[in-house]
Amino acid sequence: MRKLIIIVIISALFIACFPDPFFSLDKADHFMTALVMTAASSMAVMNITDADESETKIVLMSAALPIFFSFSKEAYDGLSKSGTVSYKDLIYDFAGIIVGLIIVR
């Protein structure tokens, strides 16, 4: 029981010290936006390209747009001072990209 209390206290202090939590609505927004953008761009790439294109080329072309927007959003947050640059946002963006590619394939 004592170990559980210590873990809870350390977790509470960790969460209080870092204002950008791993689980929030903002992270869900990043995940879903990246997922939808990846699925849409993947479907568009499959309709535009020939059937004989390699799978790797199709995946790279499908992921290019969401990756560009993910890094652009974080760069905008850093330059405009209206938001905060967060590597956690990028983690959720890339998770959404990967899930989007898995769903479409």
C-alpha positions as protocol buffer text, in pm:
chain_id: "A"
residue {
  index: 1
  type: MET
  ca { x: 0 y: 0 z: 0 }
}
residue {
  index: 2
  type: ARG
  ca { x: 286 y: 233 z: 80 }
}
residue {
  index: 3
  type: LYS
  ca { x: 436 y: 185 z: -270 }
}
residue {
  index: 4
  type: LEU
  ca { x: 103 y: 273 z: -430 }
}
residue {
  index: 5
  type: ILE
  ca { x: 80 y: 596 z: -228 }
}
residue {
  index: 6
  type: ILE
  ca { x: 435 y: 689 z: -326 }
}
residue {
  index: 7
  type: ILE
  ca { x: 360 y: 622 z: -694 }
}
residue {
  index: 8
  type: VAL
  ca { x: 45 y: 836 z: -677 }
}
residue {
  index: 9
  type: ILE
  ca { x: 230 y: 1124 z: -508 }
}
residue {
  index: 10
  type: ILE
  ca { x: 517 y: 1111 z: -759 }
}
residue {
  index: 11
  type: SER
  ca { x: 269 y: 1098 z: -1048 }
}
residue {
  index: 12
  type: ALA
  ca { x: 78 y: 1398 z: -912 }
}
residue {
  index: 13
  type: LEU
  ca { x: 400 y: 1597 z: -875 }
}
residue {
  index: 14
  type: PHE
  ca { x: 510 y: 1500 z: -1225 }
}
residue {
  index: 15
  type: ILE
  ca { x: 177 y: 1609 z: -1372 }
}
residue {
  index: 16
  type: ALA
  ca { x: 183 y: 1936 z: -1175 }
}
residue {
  index: 17
  type: CYS
  ca { x: 537 y: 2019 z: -1289 }
}
residue {
  index: 18
  type: PHE
  ca { x: 469 y: 1972 z: -1659 }
}
residue {
  index: 19
  type: PRO
  ca { x: 176 y: 2173 z: -1801 }
}
residue {
  index: 20
  type: ASP
  ca { x: 161 y: 1967 z: -2121 }
}
residue {
  index: 21
  type: PRO
  ca { x: 6 y: 1635 z: -2020 }
}
residue {
  index: 22
  type: PHE
  ca { x: 24 y: 1325 z: -2236 }
}
residue {
  index: 23
  type: PHE
  ca { x: -354 y: 1277 z: -2221 }
}
residue {
  index: 24
  type: SER
  ca { x: -576 y: 1573 z: -2310 }
}
residue {
  index: 25
  type: LEU
  ca { x: -832 y: 1680 z: -2568 }
}
residue {
  index: 26
  type: ASP
  ca { x: -558 y: 1862 z: -2759 }
}
residue {
  index: 27
  type: LYS
  ca { x: -372 y: 1535 z: -2802 }
}
residue {
  index: 28
  type: ALA
  ca { x: -689 y: 1363 z: -2923 }
}
residue {
  index: 29
  type: ASP
  ca { x: -733 y: 1646 z: -3176 }
}
residue {
  index: 30
  type: HIS
  ca { x: -377 y: 1597 z: -3302 }
}
residue {
  index: 31
  type: PHE
  ca { x: -427 y: 1220 z: -3331 }
}
residue {
  index: 32
  type: MET
  ca { x: -760 y: 1238 z: -3514 }
}
residue {
  index: 33
  type: THR
  ca { x: -655 y: 1520 z: -3746 }
}
residue {
  index: 34
  type: ALA
  ca { x: -342 y: 1333 z: -3851 }
}
residue {
  index: 35
  type: LEU
  ca { x: -541 y: 1011 z: -3894 }
}
residue {
  index: 36
  type: VAL
  ca { x: -805 y: 1172 z: -4116 }
}
residue {
  index: 37
  type: MET
  ca { x: -547 y: 1365 z: -4321 }
}
residue {
  index: 38
  type: THR
  ca { x: -345 y: 1048 z: -4373 }
}
residue {
  index: 39
  type: ALA
  ca { x: -647 y: 842 z: -4474 }
}
residue {
  index: 40
  type: ALA
  ca { x: -767 y: 1111 z: -4715 }
}
residue {
  index: 41
  type: SER
  ca { x: -427 y: 1169 z: -4873 }
}
residue {
  index: 42
  type: SER
  ca { x: -368 y: 794 z: -4898 }
}
residue {
  index: 43
  type: MET
  ca { x: -695 y: 741 z: -5081 }
}
residue {
  index: 44
  type: ALA
  ca { x: -614 y: 1032 z: -5313 }
}
residue {
  index: 45
  type: VAL
  ca { x: -267 y: 897 z: -5385 }
}
residue {
  index: 46
  type: MET
  ca { x: -406 y: 551 z: -5462 }
}
residue {
  index: 47
  type: ASN
  ca { x: -654 y: 703 z: -5710 }
}
residue {
  index: 48
  type: ILE
  ca { x: -391 y: 923 z: -5875 }
}
residue {
  index: 49
  type: THR
  ca { x: -98 y: 682 z: -5903 }
}
residue {
  index: 50
  type: ASP
  ca { x: -66 y: 377 z: -6123 }
}
residue {
  index: 51
  type: ALA
  ca { x: -123 y: 31 z: -5984 }
}
residue {
  index: 52
  type: ASP
  ca { x: 237 y: -64 z: -6062 }
}
residue {
  index: 53
  type: GLU
  ca { x: 383 y: 194 z: -5820 }
}
residue {
  index: 54
  type: SER
  ca { x: 575 y: 46 z: -5529 }
}
residue {
  index: 55
  type: GLU
  ca { x: 403 y: 27 z: -5191 }
}
residue {
  index: 56
  type: THR
  ca { x: 683 y: 225 z: -5026 }
}
residue {
  index: 57
  type: LYS
  ca { x: 640 y: 514 z: -5269 }
}
residue {
  index: 58
  type: ILE
  ca { x: 263 y: 524 z: -5209 }
}
residue {
  index: 59
  type: VAL
  ca { x: 312 y: 521 z: -4830 }
}
residue {
  index: 60
  type: LEU
  ca { x: 569 y: 802 z: -4845 }
}
residue {
  index: 61
  type: MET
  ca { x: 349 y: 1013 z: -5070 }
}
residue {
  index: 62
  type: SER
  ca { x: 49 y: 952 z: -4842 }
}
residue {
  index: 63
  type: ALA
  ca { x: 235 y: 1050 z: -4526 }
}
residue {
  index: 64
  type: ALA
  ca { x: 405 y: 1359 z: -4672 }
}
residue {
  index: 65
  type: LEU
  ca { x: 108 y: 1594 z: -4630 }
}
residue {
  index: 66
  type: PRO
  ca { x: 26 y: 1514 z: -4266 }
}
residue {
  index: 67
  type: ILE
  ca { x: 396 y: 1521 z: -4171 }
}
residue {
  index: 68
  type: PHE
  ca { x: 434 y: 1862 z: -4334 }
}
residue {
  index: 69
  type: PHE
  ca { x: 132 y: 2001 z: -4150 }
}
residue {
  index: 70
  type: SER
  ca { x: 242 y: 1850 z: -3817 }
}
residue {
  index: 71
  type: PHE
  ca { x: 583 y: 2017 z: -3827 }
}
residue {
  index: 72
  type: SER
  ca { x: 434 y: 2339 z: -3969 }
}
residue {
  index: 73
  type: LYS
  ca { x: 188 y: 2361 z: -3680 }
}
residue {
  index: 74
  type: GLU
  ca { x: 463 y: 2320 z: -3421 }
}
residue {
  index: 75
  type: ALA
  ca { x: 684 y: 2573 z: -3602 }
}
residue {
  index: 76
  type: TYR
  ca { x: 394 y: 2818 z: -3608 }
}
residue {
  index: 77
  type: ASP
  ca { x: 337 y: 2766 z: -3234 }
}
residue {
  index: 78
  type: GLY
  ca { x: 703 y: 2841 z: -3167 }
}
residue {
  index: 79
  type: LEU
  ca { x: 728 y: 3146 z: -3389 }
}
residue {
  index: 80
  type: SER
  ca { x: 395 y: 3310 z: -3312 }
}
residue {
  index: 81
  type: LYS
  ca { x: 413 y: 3272 z: -2934 }
}
residue {
  index: 82
  type: SER
  ca { x: 38 y: 3195 z: -2941 }
}
residue {
  index: 83
  type: GLY
  ca { x: 99 y: 2833 z: -2848 }
}
residue {
  index: 84
  type: THR
  ca { x: 370 y: 2614 z: -2709 }
}
residue {
  index: 85
  type: VAL
  ca { x: 592 y: 2379 z: -2907 }
}
residue {
  index: 86
  type: SER
  ca { x: 525 y: 2027 z: -2788 }
}
residue {
  index: 87
  type: TYR
  ca { x: 702 y: 1708 z: -2885 }
}
residue {
  index: 88
  type: LYS
  ca { x: 403 y: 1528 z: -2734 }
}
residue {
  index: 89
  type: ASP
  ca { x: 183 y: 1678 z: -3006 }
}
residue {
  index: 90
  type: LEU
  ca { x: 421 y: 1535 z: -3265 }
}
residue {
  index: 91
  type: ILE
  ca { x: 405 y: 1193 z: -3098 }
}
residue {
  index: 92
  type: TYR
  ca { x: 26 y: 1195 z: -3131 }
}
residue {
  index: 93
  type: ASP
  ca { x: 51 y: 1324 z: -3488 }
}
residue {
  index: 94
  type: PHE
  ca { x: 279 y: 1040 z: -3589 }
}
residue {
  index: 95
  type: ALA
  ca { x: 62 y: 787 z: -3406 }
}
residue {
  index: 96
  type: GLY
  ca { x: -236 y: 916 z: -3608 }
}
residue {
  index: 97
  type: ILE
  ca { x: -35 y: 891 z: -3930 }
}
residue {
  index: 98
  type: ILE
  ca { x: 62 y: 532 z: -3857 }
}
residue {
  index: 99
  type: VAL
  ca { x: -294 y: 431 z: -3765 }
}
residue {
  index: 100
  type: GLY
  ca { x: -426 y: 606 z: -4076 }
}
residue {
  index: 101
  type: LEU
  ca { x: -185 y: 415 z: -4297 }
}
residue {
  index: 102
  type: ILE
  ca { x: -279 y: 87 z: -4128 }
}
residue {
  index: 103
  type: ILE
  ca { x: -651 y: 152 z: -4172 }
}
residue {
  index: 104
  type: VAL
  ca { x: -627 y: 238 z: -4540 }
}
residue {
  index: 105
  type: ARG
  ca { x: -393 y: -50 z: -4623 }
}
